[in-house]
Amino acid sequence: MQTLIRTRPLAVAALSLAIAGALVAPQAAHASAFQLKENSAAALGRAFAGSTAAGDDASVIVNNPAAMSMLKGTTFQADVTGINFSTKFHGTATDAQGRPISGGNGGDAGTTIPVPAFYVATQVSDRWHVGFGLTAPFGFKTEYDGDWKGRYNAIKSDFKSYDATLSASFDVTDNFALGVSAIAQKTTAELTSAINYNTVGLGLIQRAAAAGQLSPAVARALAGQYAAVVPPGSDGVAKIKGDDWAYGWQVGGLWKLTPNDRIALNYRSKIKHTLEGTGNFTMPSNVSAVLSNPTVGALLGSGQPPFTHTNGTAGFTTPVVATASFWHQDVKFGLGFDLSWTKWDEFKDLTVDYSNPNQPSTSENYSWRNSYFLSAGGEYYPTDKLTLRAGIAVDSTPTYDDTRSPRVPDSTRKWLAFGVGYKATENFELNAGYAHIFVNKAHIAGVTDATNDRLVGQSDDKGNLLSVSAKYQF
């Protein structure tokens, strides 16, 4: 192994690449990708049709502050949605040398998680309303078996954004209201993936030979020697955790076209984050022995060695979201439509900077596309106390086959939703909503990780949403 001392610059680069995939935070952070619309049981029951125009639901504090003009008095509302998401991979994986990677398909990487929301709004004068909301607008969690064939791409991914939103609305005229919001957002990420130490070393030798630092004969001999000491399956695990606070805003409008018809527009700004985190790494004993060899230590040079605790930062931006809604309100029924556009094309790549100088900056390409959410739904009032709801929706994905990651095995979705509301008293109301999500097959056309391990196949996804809420208004 002594000849490896000649390859120090390439060694540093190769070793840093082994952890790049783990520290790249939102390969993934469920509307399309890791966007969450689930902030209202009543709106879920009609597939969020009319979400910014229907009124009489405190979720408008975060969906369109202008629609607070339809909330009378003071309103307290609490919602919780259980998201059950299933994703099962089927396919193959090969390493950088084209050899099959051992392991199964990873099991069901989905999960069941609760998404809470809380709102309070009050009418401070005939024309002014203020409100405060706590919601989770972005999030995802997937976790595969630790020894699955795609372990170098992803094992566990847990990404969440929490919003605290302060909103105000003003009735400019009897038929037109404006609203604005200030948003404070906390984003957290926890990600794990396996490190392919066999490929790291062999890739280092190949790069050195290609650069003319090793003769072909010496490279072949070194590759055989290294593979004998660190064979395939000599894996470690990288675990990355990070978080950040950042701030944004939104503005909305509500127009009453007739006593029964209204339209609404809402624009939510992007929010730029710099996730700051820590990385921790494990390695098998054979790799530890190689790295502790004095000759290899000389190759790594002075300073902090690779695969040790380090800090890292990654820039990430939650996207712009623009929504247009229509709502028709009649005595016995209500009918609405929603069109929402999310500017995911801002997520082109993710660059990670490390505090350890022996792990240079790395970048991965995503090139996501903008997505849309289109829904139609309505309500029927059989009695003064009971409301029945239903809706359908189409939710396009920003991901595509060539760069789709197993962290977010997302594809276009179709929603079928139902709901019910019951007014227990003049002031107290209960709502429940359910939606089943049909997901197109999420094809993975050959995504590679930092050490060029290649994953090909498809994920079969499905989801169920169940939401309940309580509202007290006085």
Summary of the structure (lengths in Angstrom):
residues: 474
radius of gyration: 26.0
end to end distance: 77.5
largest distance: 86.2
contacts: 1799
relative contact order: 0.21
helix: 18%
strand: 51%
